[in-house]
């Protein structure tokens, strides 16, 4: 797994169009999926987890599934890095 496959708040915000404040609110209400990784108390997710969450295939921590916007162009730009 490449480092670019591990996403924090900034990458999720860029890929979904949600601002970081909204992401913080979603996290506090359990509306993001379980993190794939924790480092220094910060949660991180893989790109595939966020893609699945946006597609409604991976539930949030409350067990809810809902579709969300996912910017394929943002993700494609990461492959160029």
ABEGO torsion letter per residue (X at the ends): XBAAABBBAAAAAAAAGBBAAAAAAAAAAGABBBBABBBGGBBBBBAAAAAAAAAGABBBAAGBBBBBBBBAAAAAAAAAX
